[in-house]
């Protein structure tokens, strides 16, 4: 076969092979004088036996479609905390109500929460009715001045021995005065607790608690 027809056949084979023929590559099997064999993609050296052959390179792995990196989703802002309604402090207890009272029979001072002590009866001589050098009759209840004496009739001594109804005088203290008075009562109570027995101390302890509660409004 002449060279021209041979080239025509090679061209035809190349066309019929299509895309696969175009994808093949030439490799060389080289054997040296010691019989060592090497495969390479370049022609063998002149001192080596050479055998060329065609091969089809392995297809590259399919491209893995990289998923579009998901953009981080911004976290939803936390809902605003509800404004806590401020709790109003408990109302302060009122200041204690206290009255300073003076006994009608002996002018001793004491304190009362009502300021309206009940009347009581005393000998007329205690409040200075005729026949007695004591005091004055400022505390005597008016109706009692007209009552007959209880003792046997006769003379000024009989009038002084009669009993009359009296009532203590009371005056309401200001809040500051009331607080000072309650504080003094509590101090006196605590002082007395150090010098009494267990039974009386129990009573005084209860009174001290009540006085401390009154001072909460001071």
Legacy VTK file of the C-alpha trace (Angstrom):
# vtk DataFile Version 3.0
C-alpha trace
ASCII
DATASET POLYDATA
POINTS 218 float
0.000 0.000 0.000
1.346 3.398 -0.973
1.862 6.144 1.595
-1.059 8.265 0.430
-3.747 5.574 0.814
-2.230 4.657 4.224
-2.555 8.255 5.445
-6.112 8.332 4.179
-6.968 5.252 6.253
-5.381 6.727 9.359
-7.343 9.919 8.885
-10.545 7.960 8.382
-9.877 5.945 11.520
-9.274 9.133 13.376
-12.536 10.591 12.202
-14.494 7.451 13.044
-12.980 7.326 16.524
-14.531 10.698 17.205
-14.009 12.312 20.516
-12.419 9.218 22.127
-9.495 9.204 19.637
-8.865 12.821 20.324
-8.742 12.072 24.057
-6.046 9.317 23.782
-2.381 9.903 24.589
0.830 8.187 23.552
3.000 6.417 26.123
6.305 4.609 25.786
7.534 1.294 27.189
11.317 1.589 27.531
13.636 -1.391 28.238
17.291 -0.803 29.034
20.229 -3.174 28.519
19.639 -4.814 31.893
16.017 -5.565 31.103
14.571 -2.889 33.412
11.271 -1.625 32.076
9.983 1.905 32.489
6.784 3.554 31.270
6.875 7.190 30.374
5.123 9.785 28.267
8.342 10.808 26.462
10.194 8.830 23.803
12.791 6.336 25.068
16.511 7.037 24.913
18.468 5.787 21.930
20.091 2.993 23.981
16.702 1.647 25.076
14.258 -0.552 23.315
11.132 1.456 22.700
7.518 0.408 22.299
4.847 3.037 21.998
1.135 2.581 22.643
-1.987 4.664 22.925
-3.954 4.989 26.126
-6.955 6.873 27.276
-6.389 8.924 30.423
-8.794 8.335 33.226
-11.664 10.728 33.108
-11.419 13.420 35.741
-13.865 13.002 38.578
-17.125 14.855 38.043
-17.057 18.311 39.419
-18.970 18.416 42.614
-21.281 21.316 42.572
-20.299 23.319 45.550
-23.322 24.424 47.358
-23.505 28.090 47.751
-22.325 28.887 51.181
-25.312 29.761 53.176
-25.031 33.143 54.658
-25.449 33.009 58.396
-28.909 34.018 59.333
-28.811 36.753 61.878
-30.465 35.658 65.076
-33.707 37.388 65.716
-33.284 40.008 68.405
-34.585 38.934 71.757
-37.907 40.486 72.575
-37.541 43.362 74.979
-38.064 42.403 78.536
-41.298 43.718 79.914
-40.738 46.644 82.174
-41.211 45.404 85.669
-43.683 47.492 87.547
-41.831 48.875 90.548
-43.242 47.489 93.730
-44.204 50.250 96.046
-42.725 49.869 99.506
-45.225 49.001 102.203
-46.807 52.084 103.708
-45.109 53.331 106.803
-47.135 52.748 109.950
-48.563 55.923 111.453
-46.909 57.515 114.431
-48.279 56.294 117.735
-51.208 58.183 119.224
-50.525 58.936 122.844
-51.998 61.136 125.561
-50.202 62.448 128.621
-52.527 62.186 131.582
-52.297 63.443 135.173
-54.130 61.636 137.949
-56.677 63.708 139.807
-55.857 62.207 143.220
-52.052 62.425 143.319
-50.867 64.328 140.191
-48.886 61.360 138.913
-48.214 61.348 135.175
-49.050 58.375 132.970
-49.724 57.764 129.272
-52.927 56.641 127.635
-53.785 55.651 124.064
-57.420 56.711 124.361
-57.108 59.984 126.272
-60.490 59.299 127.874
-59.887 57.523 131.173
-63.007 56.558 133.117
-63.950 58.570 136.188
-63.256 57.141 139.619
-64.133 57.988 143.223
-61.717 59.380 145.818
-62.141 60.810 149.311
-63.089 64.470 149.139
-60.153 65.368 151.336
-57.741 64.049 148.691
-58.836 66.696 146.240
-58.827 69.537 148.834
-62.471 69.932 149.804
-63.129 71.899 153.031
-61.645 70.254 156.071
-58.500 69.049 154.231
-55.347 71.036 153.424
-54.647 68.955 150.278
-54.619 70.479 146.763
-57.605 72.066 145.143
-60.896 70.786 143.787
-59.932 71.316 140.130
-60.347 67.596 139.387
-63.672 67.119 141.059
-66.602 66.177 138.870
-69.190 68.958 139.235
-72.158 66.728 140.220
-70.128 65.257 143.072
-69.825 68.627 144.775
-73.517 68.453 145.604
-73.587 64.853 146.907
-73.938 64.311 150.655
-70.917 62.926 152.493
-70.593 59.169 153.006
-69.232 59.437 156.543
-71.308 60.288 159.573
-72.564 63.851 159.455
-70.994 66.531 161.459
-68.347 69.150 160.803
-65.709 69.717 158.171
-64.097 66.339 158.790
-67.276 64.639 157.665
-67.203 66.507 154.343
-63.517 65.663 153.808
-64.283 61.985 154.392
-66.970 61.848 151.709
-66.150 60.296 148.294
-66.372 62.335 145.148
-66.045 61.377 141.480
-62.969 62.678 139.693
-61.503 62.386 136.232
-57.868 62.608 135.119
-56.734 65.392 132.831
-55.282 64.193 129.448
-53.560 66.048 126.662
-52.694 64.577 123.256
-48.984 64.577 122.400
-47.528 65.576 119.061
-46.091 62.697 116.925
-42.545 63.610 117.943
-43.497 63.785 121.635
-45.368 60.495 121.377
-42.325 58.786 119.813
-40.065 60.082 122.584
-42.478 58.852 125.235
-42.785 55.376 123.689
-39.003 55.163 123.355
-38.604 56.043 127.033
-41.176 53.390 127.952
-39.275 50.762 125.962
-35.946 51.723 127.573
-37.545 51.458 131.005
-39.057 48.081 130.114
-35.716 46.650 128.971
-34.020 47.952 132.104
-36.615 46.308 134.343
-36.222 42.969 132.551
-32.676 42.680 133.907
-33.859 42.730 137.514
-36.952 40.491 137.558
-37.714 36.785 137.608
-38.583 34.646 134.618
-42.352 34.916 135.026
-42.385 38.727 135.127
-39.756 38.899 132.387
-42.102 36.994 130.066
-44.785 39.635 130.633
-42.349 42.489 130.116
-41.059 40.879 126.902
-44.571 40.928 125.437
-44.968 44.574 126.394
-41.588 45.395 124.831
-42.686 43.864 121.516
-45.828 45.985 121.528
-43.770 49.134 122.226
-41.329 48.257 119.426
-44.247 47.883 117.002
-45.435 51.379 117.900
-41.979 52.784 117.222
-42.141 51.486 113.618
-44.046 54.664 112.733
-41.501 56.988 114.303
LINES 1 219
218 0 1 2 3 4 5 6 7 8 9 10 11 12 13 14 15 16 17 18 19 20 21 22 23 24 25 26 27 28 29 30 31 32 33 34 35 36 37 38 39 40 41 42 43 44 45 46 47 48 49 50 51 52 53 54 55 56 57 58 59 60 61 62 63 64 65 66 67 68 69 70 71 72 73 74 75 76 77 78 79 80 81 82 83 84 85 86 87 88 89 90 91 92 93 94 95 96 97 98 99 100 101 102 103 104 105 106 107 108 109 110 111 112 113 114 115 116 117 118 119 120 121 122 123 124 125 126 127 128 129 130 131 132 133 134 135 136 137 138 139 140 141 142 143 144 145 146 147 148 149 150 151 152 153 154 155 156 157 158 159 160 161 162 163 164 165 166 167 168 169 170 171 172 173 174 175 176 177 178 179 180 181 182 183 184 185 186 187 188 189 190 191 192 193 194 195 196 197 198 199 200 201 202 203 204 205 206 207 208 209 210 211 212 213 214 215 216 217
